[in-house]
């Protein structure tokens, strides 16, 4: 094998090979060495077989994966890729070959671990397996050529948040159509990112900088893998998705660099289906008024510790049925929902963009590569060493009626068909910068709900505060903790001095004298009004604000006026986070506090009561005492208490976006899954960091060695000089 593996001081793999295919094989091998357990989990999640070793908690996901036909779609997409782009298909195969070799090979110990003595003298030592395999009794399985496509699809099937359509339908039905706008907000189930591009005219070097941080559920091991891929055709450092070859989202090729944020586009549709059983199977009523045969079969899901579960798979002309069926939902509600998503329709996951991205030398090359991008739909920022800049949307969004984007639409009515694809929008820079943080921007025509503008506005304001920027300046933006979304609640506190009852839709405003605040509540109000609005981990004021906010959220959600929306429909468990009332109130709190009327709820009284509650029992410590990291692990470590995870600065609407769920928990499951700074003047001056480390093996010294940097807002150097790296044996 011609490939060589090197490691830097952080255990990050740097790979060098003679051809792209040999390099892909080496990438698969090193990923299997570093992330064997993670790869096994992702393979099973793509296949809908994770409950076989994770138990009943994984069953709801497996049902969705089976019913949505994720594995079958991945197979279709790979078959089409072989036909249309045999070079990329062979490259993916090479990666898979490397994964299979790395999962089963004897030889090297895991990065940073001492070699164990083999019990049989003269035999080579075997690599110490990840402990999760021993805990579950599982052995690494075999990867198929289509498996990376399945991993990509499973990672992103909920990325666009199609379950939000179920929430809009639910809240409109129970609280009226105006509630859809009231509760519109970026919620806990939506992934986002910060990203900013600073042109050469605004930097100290005269060359562009690209920086940002993708916001995802913080996983352990991490969802991004720092890697360096080098061969005669290209030399790229970037953040890979374990299980997928190349560097898709964030990369620096020396003369050109690129990064993405979630475009918040709507490209998946839900259809209400009318299904009936016949002697031959299942039929669905189509928009032409006639019944059409639906594809149907059953599959069996094995569940660790429990009986197997049989799942009926139905697919109509719109797409696979993901909830309900001919007999309705589990509670008997007559409903069936099919999901229409682009890769199922086109048999294309956009993998044809991956090799051209690696080979890119200028922004024009990145631009052409992204014309083949499918999903997720992203806003891309790119720059090159010749001054080229790019700010565009990439991905496939169907053309269809606006109603499709708002709620599930009736499959039996005409007028809800897909009729083509949107041309991805482009945008320019303003005063030498471009900022994207999931707010309304170039992708506005393609979406329905976007993130509040606070993060984007704050980044733009910070960039405007300095004429010239350097790569070393960027962490001050990454870690900014100012919380602009605190304003509506603080405004209510100001009004508590002379509170009045609110105007409702049926009564005139009546001035009354509110009960005087207790001395403790008045002091707490004054303290919060003097607060600097920074959600720092060591801030006691931030902890008080968060406690008050949660109390207000709980009281609003418990109000009888909102009670009709409190009971979610009986959709599958995996979709329920989008239907829970308390998180919806929490993330829409700004709108709910500012609305002219909120179903007659006396919000002044609600805030007053919450203030008195917190004043009587204020938080005992600073924000970081309760705002702690809550990483997702497929196999939770029951020996690790929640309190052992570090305290965090930031909040949902801070640039340092570490998201609690006010009213439910201060713990943050979402946050920056990586941070990066790409310097076009000198790639060696670029920086990056991940929440944990390069290795997925718990007892490796590189499992969590980057966490102190991540917590402190610091970045590790990007090393690309192979002479500075330590070569690792490939035996």
Secondary structure, DSSP 8 states (H G I E B T S, - for coil): ---EEEE-TT--EEEE-SSHHHHHHHHHHHHHHHHHHHHHHHHHHHHT-THHHH-GGGHHHHHHHHHTTHHHHHHHHHHHHHHH-HHHHHHHHHHHHHHHHHHH------TT------SSTTS-------HHHHHHT-------TTHHHHHHHHHHTTTT-TTHHHHHHHHHHHH-THHHHHT-S--TT--EEEEEEE-GGGBSSSS-EEEEEEEEE-BSS-S-EEEEEEETTEEEEEEE-TTS-S--SEEE-SSEEEEEEE--B--EEEEE--EEEETTEEEEE-TTSSEEEEEEEEEEE--TTS--EEEEEEE-SS-EEEEE-TT-STTS---EEEEEEHHHHHS--STHHHHHHHH--SHHHHHHHHTT--SS-EEEEEEETTS-EEEEEES--B---THHHHS-EETTSSS-----B----B---BTTEEEESSSSSTTGGGBS----THHHHHHHHHHHT-S-B-GGGTHHHHT--B-GGGHHHHHHHHHGGG------SSS-----------HHHHHHHHHHHT---B--TT-HHHHHHHHHHHHHHHHHHTSGGGGGGTS--S--GGGGGGT-HHHHHHHTHHHHHHSS-STT--HHHHHHHHHHHHHHT--SS-HHHH-BB--B-SS--TTS-GGGS-B----TTSSS--EEETTTEEEEEEEES-EEEEESS-GGG-EEE-SS-S---TTSTTSSTTHHHHHHT--EE----GGGSEEE---
